[in-house]
Amino acid sequence: MFPRATAGWLALLPYAINALRWSPEHVGYNLNENREAIAPTDYWGEWENHTYYPSPSNWRFPFYVATVDRFVDGDPTNNEANGTVFEHNWMTNQFRFGGDVKGLEHNLDYIQGIGIKASIDTSMASSMLRMGNLLSMEGYLNATAQFSWQEHNFLWKSDRRYHDFAPGNEFNASCEYPRMWGQDGYLVGPDITSQQHGCKDSEFDQYGDIKGTGAYPAYQSQLSNFASVQDRLREWRSDVFDKIKVMSCMQIAMFDIDGFRMDKALQTTPDALAEFSAWQRQCARDHGKNNFLMVGEIVGDPKLASVYVGRGKEPNMVEPNVTKALMSTNMTNSSSYIRDFGMGALDGAALHYDIYGSMTRFLG
């Protein structure tokens, strides 16, 4: 057990949550401790005989972002864990440096001593949607699959398979798309919605690839494989979403964390992210955490970002009076927000690229 030197502990939401059907060979590595679970929604694990640390009542204090591998090597014996020559080289940035949880544990007092009150563990990786790189689009094994509303048929790249999520090539004519907003901060119009007729009966989006974020329409980045190498779960499909919610809640129960830093937050459809946040906040309350923090990486126009922060606002919902805006309360007119009370998506930006870009121009 770590000494709780910092006031809050956050995790990047991982794209490959360590939960599988229970097996004795995975004990100690598998978050799922329910031996009877068959369906992923039955998976569960909880830190036994543990008193959960309450969330900070106020999150306005300095954060420390810790990429564990690049921090402190507390246990050199685990640097060559797989016994290959392609693992550890502390002189490069392409191999493991050697930092580990033991090194982080030994330096929590130092982190607190320099005034940092929260730590974000980046060792867990990406967003709630992004998986590995096991799928290919038919005809595009070594090329970028162009975006298509008809979706592409998938092919497995190798004999490796996902355990709890399945792709598919059959067509589902009754597929209902989620609400989507454009970079201008308004709902997409008929020019987009008129093309949304059915989808693949798949737990993955198979619309195509994108090279990166920011250079594509928002709806396209919310449906495409990121950088052509991250398979994307169809989070707006209820059965997929149910699995994601349970597996993420399990992290709170097992690790006693106080928040999630959502990587690529704007690549998640807004209503799904809001529902996900509400679910995780309730999960946290069930474990004595009444101020669970949801922040995210924001890559997009500020008008689109405003759809995600809090209950969301479109440009025509902005309060022109700054004093009134600052004095807003939970009793504010709900018509001035996109979502109902309690359905805030993000509490704020962990990294906002507009601000980051401005700072780099200013600081050089």
Summary of the structure (lengths in Angstrom):
residues: 364
radius of gyration: 21.3
end to end distance: 41.8
largest distance: 62.7
contacts: 1056
relative contact order: 0.15
helix: 28%
strand: 15%
